[in-house]
Amino acid sequence: MEILGDQFEGAVSNVSISGEKRQRAIAAHTEVRELLETDSGLKEWGIDTILIGSYARETGRYPGKDVDVFLRFKALSTSSNPTTIYDRVAKVLIAHYGLVGQGGRVTLQARSVKIDFAAPGSQADLAFSVDAVPAVPWGEHWGIPTRDRDSWSEPSTRWIKTSPVLFAAETDALSTSASSPTVGTRNAYKPVVRLLRQVRHTHLAEAKPGGLYVEIAAYYAWKAGRVVGGSWAELLAGSLREVATEFERAATAELSDPILGTPLRPALSEAQWHIASKRFVLLASRAEQALRADACAAAAIWREILGSNDRGQVLPLPPGCGADGRPILGVAAVSATGPARARGFARSHG
């Protein structure tokens, strides 16, 4: 079985938010959170911020477009009017950053406030935004404003129940569970989800389902123990197959929120689920073919599956292999499954 261990280590690194991008994101969300948490009016409402979304769960793929900051107003409730809360948050952020269109960086969105952090110089991959999302307690969960602002004055419809904090906790628990597959000593779930999101981006682009739905499909499969293996290649191949299965099931049964158990919204049509499932079936079949191929052919298939990002091709080529999947004449290819040769490669690149 060809698992391309060293090349997949490179691929995992290439789809992970790290380095300067990660440091800039930390500095930015820290700045925004401190600004909001020191406002006297927001403090009276019991503001307590926390990161949510794929960035917080460590399941977002590079380059990462935004960081979501959840503004928990613990002294308020679902009887509070979203307009009052939203307007106060917006006022604080606009006073500091200014409005887009007026030389500033704040964009007022349907239920969140976005602050842009431009890239330095010409490094476009370092640009991102911070989205501030207001929330009020709803039992053990949270309510966020509905996207339809016309409903904000109607008590029964202005808040939508959500539970991103519990989902993050469940993600951590699954990733570190003793029964969850590892690669060596490394917990594998989150890196594989990042790889899955990269695959989705490469082959579905703007089509639905989005990355969150892929992650949730993988979550169900991994939690049920349906993905097994000891290498990135095996685990990604198995995950592609199981995500396809979850998507096919969702065509008639919908995909549910892992915490609330309610159907995910926005809903997809039956045709959209079928199209996505078929695409992932094909990708899973190609991945399984790669597991049976030699090193060079396997690398070419995986590069086709994983595609590229701002860092270039996600999966590096093994030594001695051409981009066409054939060995380069006169150069010996290194197999990740050949113990002696693989160890030699690791020593020479350690």
C-alpha positions, 0 to 999 in steps of 0.5 A: 500500500502506497501511503506517501508519508512524507508527502502527506506531512507536507500536504497537511502543513500546506493546508494548515493556517500557520506562520505569519498568517496565524500570528496576524489573526491572533493579534487581530482577534485579540485587538477586536475582543479587547476593544469590545470587552472594555466598552462600558455599555457592552460590559453592562450586558455581560459581554464575554467573547470566545472564538468560534468557527473552523478557525477556532476548531482548527479545521479551517483550511489555508489561507483562511478568510475570516475569524469568527468572534462570538460575543456572548451577552450573558446578562441578556436573553432572547427577550432582548431586541437584536437591533439594540445589541447589534447597533451598540456593537457596530457603534463601538467598532465603527468608532475605532475602525471606520466604515468601509466606503468612508475610508474605514474597515467595518462592513455591516452584515446581516447579523455580524459586523466584519472588520477587514485586516488588509495584507501587508504589501502585495501578500494577498494571502495574508489578508483576512477579516474578523466577524463579530457575532452577537449572541444571547443565552438560550438555555445551554445554547445560544441565540444569534439574530436571524438574517432577516432583519425585518423579523428582529422586532418579532419576539418569536422569530428574531433569534436563531438557536445555535451551539458553536461552543459545544460543537467545538468541545465535541470536536476536541473530544473526538479528535483526542479520543482514544478510539480516534485514529492517529498518524504516529502519535498525532491526532488525525481528525482535525488535519484530515478535515482540513484536507477534506475542506481543501478537496471540496474547494478544489472540486466543488468551488462555489457549489454547495455543500460548503466546507462546514457541511463537509466537516459535519459529514466527516464528524458523523463518520469518525464518531461512528468509527467508520474511518480507520487507518494509520496513515494520512492517505488511508484516512483521507481515502476512507473519509472521502468515501464516508462523506459521500455516503453521508451526502447521499443519505442527506438527499432524503434525510437531510444533514443534522446539526451535531449538537441540536439535532435539527436540519442544517440551514440553509437546506440543500436540494436533493439534486445538490446532495446527489451531485456532491455525493457522486463527486465524492464517490469518484474522488474516493475511488481515485484515492483508493486507486492511489493506495494501490499504485506505485509512489509516482502514480499515487502522488499524481493522483493525490495531487489531482485530488488535493489541487493547489492553494496560494502555497502551490500544489498541496502535495509535494512530489516524491523524489524521482517522480515527475508531475505526470506520475512517471519516474524521472529517468536516472533518478530513483523514486522513494516509496513511503512504504519502503522502510529502508528507503523511507528512513533514508529519505527522512534522515536526509531531510530531517 
